[in-house]
Amino acid sequence: MKETAARAIGVKQLATEALEPNPHNPRMLFDKVPLDALRDSISRVGILVPLTVFRDSKTKRHIILDGQRRWICAKELGLKTVPVNEVEEPSLVQNIVTMFQIHKLREDWELMPTALKLELLIKETKDSNNRHLAALTGLDEAVVVRCKKLLSYEKKYQETMLDPNPEKRTKADFFIELYPVRHDRNVGRFDWFKPVQFTDQMIAKMEAKGLKAVTDFRVVKQHINNAVKAGRTNAISSRLRAFAEDPRATVETLAVEAAESHKLARDITREVYKLLDQLDEIDVDLMYGEKGMWDSMEKLMERIKALLLKADRRLRQ
């Protein structure tokens, strides 16, 4: 089996200025607040964990596999040397896999940079199987799936997730939650629907507070499903378009009355059949003294009779 991680050579001190950041580091974003805390720690006790580096055979420079944040802080503090653990020069695949494996038990990276390196790994290995990628990188398979969803978006959206300023950065969760709506088969057939325009509208809606949270997209998807199952596709198309065009419109405006009634009918039907199965299991002799149960069943029977009469349904004797 081919090696998928770089092999160690040894620990030594190297000049801080002799190191270079790794162009294939899956962790591209280094936010200021965590860096400030790390720099304060290094100023007090030094670098306790050596950086992991390799020597590039072409440039003869040492490239950082792990420890870029420690290196940034060392430069800011004016440290002349840093402790490093040198490993053999890895292949591109080994390079990426080694960094994934080094970091897999630490604080999660932002997901978009991880997705970009996963994309490169897929191209190099020609293997896009979720399970294989999870085993190779140490990522959870669900994280691999989330990364692939982010890779389906246009570059301009990927760039908003890579903004160095965390205040301006669009969270990956927004695009992950939007994905099922944007890729809904029925929505894709609406004559007015254009994925990029719709995504821009949802971003505007988030900023205008028409969406209270990214999880509102789950409610949007449920309204679409309910309407389609009730045969009200045209109605939900019209409402979704109006919802998209008005930044302040909330998810409640998507409710199609007939669709909501249809969903309620389905839910009640499911619960009734579940109750019937439970009733079949009742041993009357054993349950004879369960007064609360019998009283509740009488109330249920009365309520059902009243509803059946309202619906002009003939009661069977």
Backbone bond lengths (Angstrom), bond angles and torsions (degrees), N, CA, C in turn:
res aa  C-N    CA-C-N  psi(-1)  N-CA   C-N-CA  omega(-1)  CA-C   N-CA-C  phi
1 M - - - 1.465 - - 1.522 109.47 -
2 K 1.327 117.67 135.67 1.458 122.47 -177.82 1.518 110.93 -65.80
3 E 1.369 116.39 141.47 1.458 120.60 177.36 1.520 109.66 -63.05
4 T 1.342 117.90 136.22 1.462 120.71 177.75 1.518 111.92 -118.64
5 A 1.325 118.19 11.66 1.457 121.55 175.65 1.528 108.83 -143.83
6 A 1.354 115.90 147.58 1.462 120.25 -178.47 1.522 110.34 -73.97
7 R 1.361 117.24 143.94 1.457 122.13 -177.95 1.524 111.32 -91.74
8 A 1.332 116.56 144.32 1.459 122.33 -175.24 1.520 111.92 -73.48
9 I 1.357 115.33 148.58 1.472 122.17 174.71 1.524 109.51 -111.77
10 G 1.353 117.06 -48.94 1.455 119.17 178.62 1.515 112.24 163.97
11 V 1.352 116.10 170.78 1.465 122.87 -178.31 1.522 109.62 -100.60
12 K 1.357 115.83 138.19 1.466 121.11 177.43 1.519 109.33 -159.69
13 Q 1.339 116.50 176.66 1.462 122.24 175.55 1.528 108.88 -99.60
14 L 1.340 115.99 136.80 1.467 121.14 176.06 1.516 109.73 -128.90
15 A 1.324 116.03 152.17 1.464 120.71 176.21 1.528 109.24 -61.79
16 T 1.311 116.55 133.04 1.471 121.49 -178.86 1.520 110.88 -56.06
17 E 1.331 116.73 -41.29 1.468 121.02 -177.70 1.528 112.52 -73.44
18 A 1.338 117.12 -9.22 1.465 119.96 -179.72 1.525 111.92 -84.59
19 L 1.321 116.88 -5.09 1.463 120.92 -177.38 1.524 111.31 -99.11
20 E 1.326 114.43 153.74 1.473 120.92 177.17 1.524 109.80 -132.91
21 P 1.330 116.62 145.89 1.474 118.84 177.00 1.517 111.06 -67.03
22 N 1.305 116.05 152.90 1.464 121.82 -178.63 1.534 110.47 -82.86
23 P 1.326 119.16 121.54 1.473 120.73 -179.67 1.521 113.45 -65.89
24 H 1.330 116.64 -14.97 1.473 120.06 -179.18 1.522 112.90 -109.69
25 N 1.328 116.07 21.37 1.468 119.72 178.40 1.529 109.65 -67.42
26 P 1.349 118.61 121.95 1.466 119.56 177.57 1.525 113.04 -64.50
27 R 1.335 116.52 -16.75 1.467 119.20 178.17 1.522 108.48 -100.91
28 M 1.339 116.49 97.13 1.462 121.46 -175.50 1.527 112.80 -94.38
29 L 1.336 117.43 -21.46 1.459 121.15 -172.17 1.526 110.07 -106.29
30 F 1.333 115.04 128.10 1.464 120.70 -179.21 1.528 107.76 -126.48
31 D 1.323 116.76 97.21 1.456 121.59 -175.19 1.524 111.40 -73.15
32 K 1.336 115.80 150.24 1.460 122.84 -170.49 1.534 113.76 -64.62
33 V 1.317 117.67 -45.29 1.479 120.08 -173.27 1.532 111.99 -60.67
34 P 1.340 118.99 -50.24 1.475 117.96 177.53 1.530 112.51 -62.86
35 L 1.349 117.07 -33.98 1.466 120.34 178.40 1.521 111.00 -65.40
36 D 1.337 116.85 -39.21 1.469 120.44 179.12 1.524 110.51 -60.46
37 A 1.341 116.06 -42.08 1.470 120.15 -179.64 1.523 110.93 -66.32
38 L 1.341 116.87 -40.34 1.467 120.42 179.78 1.529 110.57 -67.59
39 R 1.338 116.21 -41.48 1.468 119.71 -179.84 1.529 110.54 -62.19
40 D 1.336 116.12 -39.03 1.468 120.12 178.67 1.533 110.50 -63.77
41 S 1.316 116.32 -40.16 1.459 120.64 179.49 1.521 110.81 -65.50
42 I 1.345 116.51 -45.08 1.480 120.39 -179.15 1.518 110.84 -65.31
43 S 1.322 117.71 -35.04 1.473 120.45 179.95 1.524 111.06 -65.81
44 R 1.340 116.16 -27.03 1.464 120.64 -178.55 1.535 113.35 -89.41
45 V 1.332 115.92 -43.42 1.475 118.38 -172.54 1.532 113.62 -122.43
46 G 1.323 117.09 -2.42 1.459 119.96 -179.65 1.526 111.78 82.53
47 I 1.330 115.74 -175.24 1.464 121.38 178.67 1.521 108.79 -88.50
48 L 1.324 115.90 110.81 1.467 120.83 -175.19 1.523 112.25 -86.38
49 V 1.341 116.82 -28.90 1.465 121.02 -179.43 1.533 108.47 -110.27
50 P 1.329 118.59 116.31 1.467 120.36 -178.92 1.530 112.73 -58.18
51 L 1.315 115.59 148.70 1.454 121.01 173.45 1.528 108.47 -71.95
52 T 1.305 117.91 153.68 1.462 121.73 174.26 1.526 107.88 -103.99
53 V 1.349 116.89 124.35 1.467 121.21 -174.92 1.529 110.24 -136.78
54 F 1.333 115.12 164.55 1.464 120.94 169.79 1.514 108.72 -139.01
55 R 1.330 115.79 157.85 1.467 120.55 -179.01 1.516 109.07 -95.83
56 D 1.332 115.98 119.97 1.458 121.85 -180.00 1.523 109.58 -71.11
57 S 1.321 117.27 124.10 1.479 121.58 -174.93 1.527 112.06 -68.17
58 K 1.323 117.74 -22.21 1.471 120.39 -178.62 1.529 111.54 -88.30
59 T 1.346 116.73 -49.83 1.472 120.13 -175.82 1.526 112.45 -89.78
60 K 1.353 116.06 -15.59 1.468 122.56 -176.23 1.537 112.16 65.54
61 R 1.337 117.23 11.51 1.454 121.70 177.66 1.530 109.61 -93.78
62 H 1.316 116.07 157.12 1.450 120.64 177.92 1.537 109.40 -91.10
63 I 1.321 115.91 127.39 1.464 122.97 -176.99 1.520 109.33 -105.72
64 I 1.323 116.01 138.20 1.471 121.15 -177.12 1.529 110.44 -82.81
65 L 1.323 115.13 122.35 1.465 120.88 171.80 1.522 110.08 -88.95
66 D 1.330 115.55 -41.71 1.462 120.56 -179.57 1.519 108.77 -144.63
67 G 1.332 116.81 133.55 1.463 120.11 176.57 1.512 113.85 116.17
68 Q 1.322 117.64 19.96 1.468 119.22 -177.68 1.522 111.82 -61.88
69 R 1.328 117.94 -35.65 1.465 120.69 178.36 1.533 110.46 -65.60
70 R 1.350 117.14 -40.43 1.459 120.40 177.68 1.524 110.85 -64.55
71 W 1.345 115.85 -37.54 1.469 121.28 179.70 1.530 110.79 -67.36
72 I 1.335 116.73 -42.29 1.472 120.77 178.24 1.527 109.93 -59.61
73 C 1.326 116.65 -45.88 1.463 121.25 179.70 1.529 111.20 -64.91
74 A 1.337 116.60 -40.18 1.472 120.49 178.88 1.524 110.79 -60.44
75 K 1.330 116.41 -41.74 1.470 120.23 178.27 1.521 110.74 -64.36
76 E 1.337 116.39 -43.35 1.464 119.80 -179.69 1.529 111.83 -64.64
77 L 1.339 116.67 -32.18 1.464 121.33 179.86 1.534 112.37 -85.39
78 G 1.320 116.62 -5.50 1.454 120.71 178.95 1.514 114.80 75.33
79 L 1.347 117.44 24.39 1.471 120.33 178.36 1.524 109.88 -69.48
80 K 1.327 117.20 130.26 1.470 121.69 -176.44 1.526 112.04 -74.36
81 T 1.350 115.96 -36.12 1.468 120.02 -179.17 1.530 109.88 -133.02
82 V 1.328 114.18 160.66 1.468 120.43 175.82 1.524 108.34 -136.42
83 P 1.342 117.68 148.38 1.470 119.86 176.30 1.528 109.93 -76.26
84 V 1.327 115.53 136.18 1.464 119.10 -179.45 1.522 110.58 -134.22
85 N 1.313 114.79 151.10 1.466 121.97 170.80 1.522 105.64 -109.01
86 E 1.321 116.97 107.68 1.470 120.54 -176.02 1.522 110.24 -85.64
87 V 1.341 115.43 136.66 1.458 121.47 176.46 1.524 108.57 -122.74
88 E 1.321 115.50 165.32 1.467 119.45 178.00 1.527 110.30 -63.93
89 E 1.325 114.77 151.18 1.464 119.17 179.50 1.527 109.76 -61.36
90 P 1.332 117.05 123.65 1.468 119.45 -178.39 1.517 112.27 -88.75
91 S 1.322 116.08 163.04 1.462 120.60 168.93 1.528 106.68 -73.58
92 L 1.325 117.17 173.25 1.460 120.44 179.46 1.528 110.64 -58.95
93 V 1.340 116.29 -45.39 1.463 119.78 179.82 1.526 110.43 -63.81
94 Q 1.344 116.81 -45.24 1.462 120.35 178.52 1.528 111.12 -60.55
95 N 1.337 115.50 -39.06 1.458 121.74 179.45 1.525 110.74 -56.79
96 I 1.314 116.24 -53.86 1.470 121.10 -177.54 1.528 110.93 -67.10
97 V 1.342 116.29 -45.36 1.466 120.37 -178.05 1.526 110.85 -62.39
98 T 1.348 117.11 -41.40 1.462 120.89 179.33 1.516 110.50 -59.34
99 M 1.333 117.65 -44.45 1.469 120.38 -179.14 1.523 111.38 -67.30
100 F 1.328 116.83 -38.87 1.462 119.22 175.76 1.530 109.85 -59.77
101 Q 1.326 116.08 -45.54 1.461 120.24 -175.73 1.526 111.81 -69.57
102 I 1.328 116.70 -35.21 1.465 120.68 178.00 1.519 110.93 -63.24
103 H 1.324 116.23 -39.85 1.463 120.51 -171.74 1.518 114.93 -95.41
104 K 1.303 118.81 -5.25 1.466 119.60 -167.51 1.527 114.16 -63.44
105 L 1.348 117.69 -22.49 1.466 119.75 179.50 1.525 112.25 -99.49
106 R 1.339 117.16 7.70 1.452 120.58 -178.29 1.521 111.14 -104.10
107 E 1.336 114.89 -175.48 1.469 120.49 178.47 1.527 109.64 -56.06
108 D 1.339 116.15 135.71 1.464 120.32 -176.58 1.515 111.95 -61.27
109 W 1.327 114.06 143.80 1.462 119.68 170.60 1.515 109.22 -74.23
110 E 1.349 115.89 165.37 1.458 119.89 165.23 1.533 106.17 -61.19
111 L 1.314 116.72 143.97 1.460 120.21 -169.39 1.530 113.48 -74.13
112 M 1.333 118.31 -33.73 1.465 119.50 -176.15 1.531 112.57 -64.68
113 P 1.332 119.87 -45.76 1.475 118.68 175.35 1.528 111.97 -58.65
114 T 1.318 116.14 -39.32 1.459 120.33 177.47 1.523 110.68 -61.69
115 A 1.337 116.13 -41.60 1.463 121.51 179.72 1.533 111.10 -61.73
116 L 1.323 117.19 -40.50 1.465 120.56 -178.87 1.527 111.37 -64.81
117 K 1.323 117.14 -39.13 1.461 119.71 178.57 1.524 111.25 -74.09
118 L 1.314 115.73 -30.89 1.465 119.64 174.40 1.528 109.59 -65.29
119 E 1.339 116.43 -39.22 1.466 121.13 177.77 1.531 110.57 -61.32
120 L 1.323 116.19 -42.56 1.470 120.46 178.33 1.523 110.88 -64.98
121 L 1.317 115.76 -38.88 1.463 120.87 178.50 1.528 110.55 -63.53
122 I 1.328 116.42 -40.72 1.465 121.13 178.75 1.527 110.16 -62.52
123 K 1.326 116.68 -42.46 1.475 120.60 179.85 1.523 111.43 -64.81
124 E 1.335 115.87 -40.89 1.466 120.00 -177.04 1.528 111.97 -72.71
125 T 1.327 116.94 -39.99 1.465 120.32 -176.88 1.527 112.60 -90.43
126 K 1.357 115.31 -14.36 1.476 121.44 -176.45 1.543 110.82 55.84
127 D 1.324 115.05 34.86 1.465 121.16 179.58 1.522 107.95 -132.12
128 S 1.329 116.83 114.84 1.466 120.99 -179.06 1.527 111.96 -109.37
129 N 1.330 116.58 9.77 1.459 120.64 -179.84 1.532 110.18 -65.31
130 N 1.331 116.68 125.15 1.470 121.13 -175.67 1.528 112.43 -58.22
131 R 1.314 115.71 -43.42 1.470 120.06 -177.93 1.526 110.82 -66.03
132 H 1.333 116.62 -41.64 1.464 120.21 179.72 1.533 111.04 -65.23
133 L 1.339 116.27 -41.90 1.465 120.28 -179.43 1.525 111.03 -66.07
134 A 1.328 115.99 -37.66 1.466 119.91 178.44 1.530 110.47 -64.44
135 A 1.323 116.41 -43.01 1.463 120.58 179.79 1.527 111.10 -65.84
136 L 1.332 116.58 -37.59 1.462 122.04 -177.03 1.524 111.82 -69.98
137 T 1.338 116.72 -42.35 1.463 121.19 -173.52 1.515 114.56 -94.96
138 G 1.347 116.81 -19.78 1.457 119.12 -174.52 1.516 112.23 86.06
139 L 1.337 116.75 0.76 1.465 120.64 176.38 1.523 109.52 -76.28
140 D 1.325 115.67 152.36 1.461 119.70 172.74 1.529 107.88 -67.90
141 E 1.332 116.72 145.57 1.467 120.03 -178.81 1.525 111.67 -59.54
142 A 1.339 117.48 -33.95 1.463 120.99 178.19 1.524 111.12 -64.51
143 V 1.343 116.79 -33.58 1.467 120.93 178.00 1.525 109.82 -68.70
144 V 1.326 116.80 -38.42 1.475 120.93 176.86 1.531 109.85 -59.62
145 V 1.334 116.42 -44.29 1.467 121.10 179.73 1.525 110.19 -62.58
146 R 1.329 117.37 -43.16 1.467 121.31 179.38 1.523 110.89 -63.10
147 C 1.319 116.29 -40.40 1.467 120.18 177.82 1.528 111.35 -61.19
148 K 1.317 116.22 -42.43 1.467 120.41 -179.89 1.529 111.13 -63.41
149 K 1.327 116.67 -35.35 1.468 119.91 177.20 1.524 110.04 -63.03
150 L 1.334 116.85 -42.12 1.464 120.32 178.96 1.522 111.42 -64.33
151 L 1.323 117.01 -35.58 1.468 121.19 -179.82 1.525 112.17 -68.85
152 S 1.337 117.75 -15.68 1.468 120.88 179.43 1.530 111.38 -77.74
153 Y 1.341 116.50 -14.13 1.467 119.97 -178.05 1.527 111.77 -84.01
154 E 1.323 115.17 154.40 1.461 121.76 178.68 1.537 110.11 -62.47
155 K 1.331 115.72 155.79 1.468 121.80 -175.25 1.521 112.45 -57.30
156 K 1.345 116.87 -35.23 1.470 118.41 -176.47 1.525 110.99 -63.69
157 Y 1.342 116.87 -32.04 1.460 119.74 177.49 1.524 110.87 -76.99
158 Q 1.324 116.22 -36.35 1.462 119.82 177.06 1.527 109.89 -60.86
159 E 1.332 116.11 -37.96 1.469 120.28 -179.57 1.520 112.10 -66.68
160 T 1.350 117.37 -32.50 1.474 118.98 178.63 1.522 110.70 -67.45
161 M 1.326 116.98 -23.08 1.467 120.69 177.28 1.524 111.88 -84.95
162 L 1.335 116.72 -6.24 1.461 121.46 -177.24 1.528 112.26 -111.04
163 D 1.341 116.78 9.54 1.465 119.83 -179.36 1.527 109.33 -60.56
164 P 1.342 117.47 129.22 1.471 120.42 -179.28 1.527 112.77 -61.09
165 N 1.333 116.20 -26.39 1.467 120.61 -179.99 1.524 109.45 -87.46
166 P 1.341 118.19 112.63 1.478 119.91 -177.57 1.518 113.36 -61.22
167 E 1.364 117.04 -22.40 1.456 120.13 179.23 1.530 111.22 -72.86
168 K 1.319 116.79 -28.93 1.465 121.35 -178.89 1.528 112.18 -96.94
169 R 1.302 116.47 -13.22 1.460 121.84 -175.50 1.529 111.19 -71.64
170 T 1.345 116.77 131.59 1.466 120.81 174.61 1.519 108.12 -82.95
171 K 1.321 116.02 128.35 1.457 120.09 -177.19 1.530 111.44 -69.33
172 A 1.309 115.43 143.10 1.465 120.75 179.36 1.522 111.69 -60.06
173 D 1.327 116.82 -31.86 1.472 120.34 -178.78 1.523 112.06 -58.18
174 F 1.333 116.97 -32.86 1.469 120.30 179.10 1.526 109.93 -58.71
175 F 1.327 116.34 -48.86 1.467 120.64 -176.83 1.530 111.76 -73.34
176 I 1.321 116.91 -31.88 1.465 120.10 178.31 1.527 110.54 -67.87
177 E 1.339 116.70 -41.79 1.468 120.41 179.42 1.531 111.29 -71.50
178 L 1.338 116.86 -32.20 1.469 120.76 178.79 1.529 111.69 -71.86
179 Y 1.321 116.96 -27.62 1.467 122.94 -172.96 1.532 113.92 -49.12
180 P 1.346 120.68 -49.76 1.474 119.49 -177.71 1.522 113.77 -63.07
181 V 1.341 117.69 -29.56 1.467 120.72 177.37 1.521 109.79 -75.48
182 R 1.314 116.05 -48.03 1.464 121.52 -178.19 1.519 111.71 -62.31
183 H 1.330 117.10 -31.24 1.463 121.24 -177.70 1.529 112.73 -103.70
184 D 1.335 116.86 12.10 1.459 119.70 177.57 1.529 109.68 -63.65
185 R 1.322 115.77 131.55 1.470 121.16 -176.18 1.532 111.96 -59.48
186 N 1.312 117.37 -41.39 1.463 120.75 -178.79 1.525 111.75 -71.99
187 V 1.321 116.46 -41.38 1.465 120.65 177.94 1.523 109.87 -60.68
188 G 1.325 116.61 -39.39 1.469 120.77 179.10 1.524 113.22 -60.79
189 R 1.342 117.03 -21.05 1.465 120.60 -179.46 1.531 112.83 -89.79
190 F 1.329 118.03 -12.59 1.456 119.97 -179.95 1.528 109.43 -62.98
191 D 1.316 117.77 131.13 1.467 120.42 -173.17 1.529 113.37 -64.85
192 W 1.317 117.60 -22.45 1.464 121.05 -178.69 1.530 112.60 -89.73
193 F 1.338 117.32 -13.17 1.464 120.71 -170.25 1.524 112.68 -76.94
194 K 1.331 115.94 125.23 1.462 123.53 172.87 1.537 106.33 -130.07
195 P 1.343 117.75 118.91 1.471 120.78 -172.89 1.526 115.37 -51.79
196 V 1.332 117.65 -45.75 1.473 119.94 -177.16 1.522 110.64 -68.22
197 Q 1.327 116.33 -45.24 1.464 119.61 179.17 1.533 110.58 -61.50
198 F 1.323 116.31 -42.67 1.460 121.09 -179.69 1.529 110.72 -63.47
199 T 1.323 117.00 -41.20 1.467 121.09 178.99 1.520 110.45 -63.60
200 D 1.341 116.72 -43.05 1.472 120.55 177.24 1.526 110.52 -60.55
201 Q 1.330 115.94 -40.44 1.463 120.09 179.79 1.527 111.30 -64.99
202 M 1.323 116.78 -37.81 1.467 119.89 179.51 1.537 111.07 -69.86
203 I 1.330 116.76 -34.97 1.469 119.95 175.91 1.526 109.56 -63.97
204 A 1.352 115.99 -44.46 1.465 120.69 178.03 1.527 110.71 -62.30
205 K 1.309 116.51 -38.80 1.464 121.50 -179.63 1.533 110.62 -66.12
206 M 1.326 116.45 -38.34 1.471 120.37 178.30 1.529 109.61 -63.32
207 E 1.331 116.16 -41.89 1.465 120.86 -179.59 1.521 111.66 -68.07
208 A 1.347 116.87 -32.49 1.468 121.77 -178.83 1.518 112.58 -86.96
209 K 1.341 117.46 1.93 1.464 123.70 179.44 1.532 113.23 69.21
210 G 1.339 116.27 17.67 1.459 118.35 171.87 1.520 110.07 -68.06
211 L 1.317 114.93 -27.58 1.465 122.17 171.01 1.516 107.21 -106.71
212 K 1.323 116.88 124.49 1.468 120.14 -177.97 1.525 111.69 -80.91
213 A 1.333 115.91 -29.46 1.469 121.22 -179.72 1.521 107.63 -156.53
214 V 1.329 116.75 159.23 1.464 119.56 -179.03 1.523 111.66 -64.02
215 T 1.337 116.35 -23.97 1.467 119.47 178.64 1.532 112.15 -69.56
216 D 1.337 117.80 -9.66 1.467 120.49 174.67 1.530 111.15 -60.79
217 F 1.329 117.02 -24.69 1.471 119.76 178.93 1.534 110.92 -64.07
218 R 1.321 117.29 -25.98 1.469 120.17 176.64 1.527 110.05 -67.41
219 V 1.339 115.53 -36.85 1.463 120.61 177.74 1.525 109.88 -69.33
220 V 1.331 116.02 -40.32 1.470 120.47 176.65 1.522 109.65 -57.61
221 K 1.322 116.66 -47.51 1.473 121.16 -179.45 1.527 110.90 -62.16
222 Q 1.326 117.12 -38.29 1.462 120.22 179.98 1.523 110.98 -66.10
223 H 1.345 117.59 -40.41 1.468 121.07 176.92 1.530 110.58 -61.25
224 I 1.327 116.22 -40.60 1.473 120.45 179.13 1.525 109.76 -63.85
225 N 1.331 116.50 -47.81 1.473 120.94 -179.80 1.521 111.57 -59.27
226 N 1.341 116.11 -45.58 1.456 120.58 -177.93 1.528 111.05 -62.16
227 A 1.334 116.14 -44.19 1.466 120.45 -177.97 1.524 111.16 -65.46
228 V 1.317 116.85 -42.20 1.466 120.90 -179.44 1.522 110.37 -63.68
229 K 1.345 116.54 -44.68 1.467 120.29 -179.87 1.528 111.82 -64.72
230 A 1.351 116.37 -27.35 1.467 120.70 179.31 1.522 112.07 -88.40
231 G 1.328 117.24 3.96 1.469 120.70 -179.18 1.516 113.17 73.76
232 R 1.339 117.90 24.41 1.462 121.98 -178.48 1.528 111.14 -112.07
233 T 1.320 116.07 44.22 1.470 120.75 -177.11 1.520 112.01 -62.16
234 N 1.321 117.34 -42.33 1.470 120.34 179.97 1.527 111.10 -62.89
235 A 1.318 115.80 -38.76 1.468 119.74 -179.52 1.525 111.22 -65.21
236 I 1.339 117.13 -44.13 1.468 118.90 -178.62 1.522 110.55 -71.62
237 S 1.321 117.91 -30.46 1.467 120.62 175.53 1.519 110.14 -60.97
238 S 1.332 116.20 -46.74 1.461 121.12 179.89 1.522 111.43 -63.77
239 R 1.326 116.85 -42.61 1.464 120.53 -178.05 1.527 111.86 -71.02
240 L 1.333 116.50 -37.79 1.466 119.49 179.12 1.518 110.51 -66.32
241 R 1.326 116.61 -37.57 1.470 120.17 178.30 1.533 110.32 -63.60
242 A 1.344 115.61 -46.46 1.469 119.55 178.81 1.531 110.65 -63.28
243 F 1.316 116.10 -38.83 1.465 122.30 177.85 1.529 110.65 -60.82
244 A 1.335 116.35 -42.08 1.469 121.29 -178.55 1.525 111.53 -70.77
245 E 1.304 116.88 -36.61 1.472 120.89 -174.94 1.520 113.20 -78.88
246 D 1.334 117.55 -20.64 1.468 121.22 179.18 1.527 109.29 -106.98
247 P 1.339 118.19 105.59 1.476 120.61 -176.06 1.525 113.98 -57.27
248 R 1.319 117.55 -25.04 1.462 120.16 -176.18 1.527 113.60 -96.53
249 A 1.325 117.19 -6.35 1.472 120.14 179.03 1.525 109.38 -65.59
250 T 1.319 117.05 135.92 1.461 121.68 -177.75 1.530 110.69 -98.47
251 V 1.320 116.12 169.29 1.465 120.95 -176.62 1.526 112.23 -63.31
252 E 1.332 116.79 -22.37 1.460 119.63 180.00 1.526 112.10 -62.79
253 T 1.339 116.40 -26.20 1.477 119.92 -179.20 1.528 112.28 -70.23
254 L 1.327 116.88 -10.52 1.469 120.23 -178.40 1.529 112.78 -86.00
255 A 1.315 116.95 -11.99 1.466 120.10 -175.77 1.526 110.83 -63.79
256 V 1.321 116.04 123.09 1.463 122.57 174.23 1.516 106.07 -101.89
257 E 1.343 116.37 117.50 1.470 120.61 -169.91 1.520 112.85 -53.28
258 A 1.318 115.99 -47.21 1.468 119.13 -178.83 1.525 111.01 -62.62
259 A 1.329 115.55 -36.27 1.466 119.89 -179.54 1.521 110.93 -67.97
260 E 1.342 116.20 -40.75 1.455 119.78 179.40 1.532 110.13 -65.00
261 S 1.335 116.40 -39.78 1.465 120.55 178.27 1.517 110.77 -64.43
262 H 1.350 114.88 -39.12 1.465 119.98 179.90 1.526 110.18 -63.34
263 K 1.335 115.89 -41.38 1.471 120.11 179.22 1.525 110.29 -64.27
264 L 1.350 116.34 -43.88 1.457 119.96 179.27 1.527 110.52 -60.48
265 A 1.344 115.78 -41.58 1.467 120.03 179.32 1.526 110.79 -61.76
266 R 1.329 117.07 -41.49 1.465 121.18 178.74 1.530 110.55 -63.74
267 D 1.347 115.31 -43.81 1.463 119.67 -178.88 1.524 111.32 -62.81
268 I 1.349 115.97 -43.95 1.461 119.84 -179.24 1.533 110.30 -65.30
269 T 1.331 116.35 -42.11 1.465 120.22 179.11 1.519 110.91 -58.41
270 R 1.321 115.83 -44.57 1.463 120.25 179.65 1.531 110.86 -61.76
271 E 1.351 116.14 -43.64 1.459 119.85 -178.63 1.526 111.94 -68.82
272 V 1.336 117.07 -35.49 1.469 120.44 179.09 1.518 110.48 -63.13
273 Y 1.336 116.30 -45.65 1.470 119.21 179.96 1.531 111.12 -65.75
274 K 1.307 115.88 -32.44 1.462 119.59 176.83 1.533 109.62 -66.23
275 L 1.347 115.47 -42.84 1.470 120.24 178.72 1.523 110.90 -64.70
276 L 1.339 117.25 -40.21 1.466 120.51 179.06 1.524 111.03 -59.72
277 D 1.334 116.13 -40.95 1.470 119.76 177.82 1.529 110.69 -61.82
278 Q 1.352 116.48 -39.48 1.464 120.19 -179.84 1.532 111.08 -68.65
279 L 1.345 116.03 -38.55 1.461 120.37 180.00 1.522 111.30 -63.97
280 D 1.335 115.71 -34.03 1.467 119.62 179.19 1.528 111.91 -63.14
281 E 1.321 116.05 -23.87 1.465 120.52 -176.20 1.532 112.83 -89.37
282 I 1.352 117.16 -5.85 1.462 119.98 -175.60 1.542 111.16 -73.04
283 D 1.310 114.89 129.71 1.468 121.88 171.25 1.527 105.66 -99.38
284 V 1.345 116.73 106.84 1.467 121.76 -174.13 1.523 111.48 -56.02
285 D 1.324 117.69 -41.92 1.468 120.75 -178.83 1.532 111.48 -60.32
286 L 1.341 115.22 -40.41 1.470 119.13 -178.79 1.529 112.06 -74.52
287 M 1.337 116.02 -28.43 1.466 120.78 -175.65 1.537 112.48 -98.87
288 Y 1.333 116.86 7.50 1.471 121.79 -172.36 1.539 112.33 -54.68
289 G 1.292 117.01 -37.40 1.471 120.51 -175.44 1.522 114.39 -89.61
290 E 1.347 118.37 2.51 1.471 121.57 -177.83 1.531 109.40 -83.00
291 K 1.357 116.41 75.02 1.452 121.85 -173.97 1.530 112.22 -58.54
292 G 1.320 116.54 -42.45 1.467 119.93 -178.50 1.520 112.13 -59.07
293 M 1.326 115.72 -40.70 1.461 119.96 -179.72 1.527 110.79 -65.23
294 W 1.360 116.35 -46.92 1.469 119.07 -178.70 1.532 111.52 -65.21
295 D 1.340 117.28 -38.27 1.467 120.24 177.71 1.529 111.40 -62.57
296 S 1.338 115.47 -42.81 1.472 119.16 -179.03 1.524 110.90 -66.68
297 M 1.348 116.73 -35.24 1.465 120.05 178.42 1.531 110.95 -67.18
298 E 1.355 117.12 -36.77 1.467 120.09 177.03 1.531 110.68 -64.51
299 K 1.350 116.51 -41.92 1.464 120.24 177.68 1.527 110.87 -62.97
300 L 1.331 115.59 -41.24 1.458 120.13 178.75 1.523 110.46 -62.70
301 M 1.343 116.71 -42.60 1.461 120.21 -179.28 1.530 110.81 -63.59
302 E 1.332 116.43 -41.35 1.464 120.12 178.67 1.529 111.23 -63.38
303 R 1.347 115.70 -42.51 1.478 119.96 179.64 1.522 111.11 -64.83
304 I 1.315 116.40 -40.33 1.466 120.68 -179.96 1.527 110.34 -66.30
305 K 1.339 116.79 -43.23 1.468 120.26 178.91 1.523 110.85 -59.38
306 A 1.323 116.75 -44.25 1.471 121.20 -179.62 1.527 110.91 -61.70
307 L 1.321 116.66 -42.84 1.470 120.31 179.67 1.526 111.32 -66.92
308 L 1.321 116.99 -40.20 1.465 120.57 179.36 1.529 111.15 -63.90
309 L 1.324 116.62 -39.36 1.464 120.00 178.25 1.531 110.71 -66.62
310 K 1.337 117.04 -40.22 1.466 121.47 177.01 1.514 110.93 -60.34
311 A 1.319 116.02 -37.21 1.459 121.25 -178.52 1.523 111.80 -84.74
312 D 1.344 115.08 5.62 1.456 120.94 179.86 1.530 111.08 59.36
313 R 1.316 115.29 38.98 1.461 120.73 177.06 1.525 108.69 -97.82
314 R 1.301 116.88 129.14 1.460 121.07 -178.34 1.528 109.72 -72.81
315 L 1.346 115.49 128.82 1.456 120.08 179.36 1.518 110.32 -78.87
316 R 1.322 116.35 131.29 1.454 120.75 178.51 1.520 109.89 -81.38
317 Q 1.324 115.81 137.42 1.459 121.15 179.82 1.530 109.78 -84.32
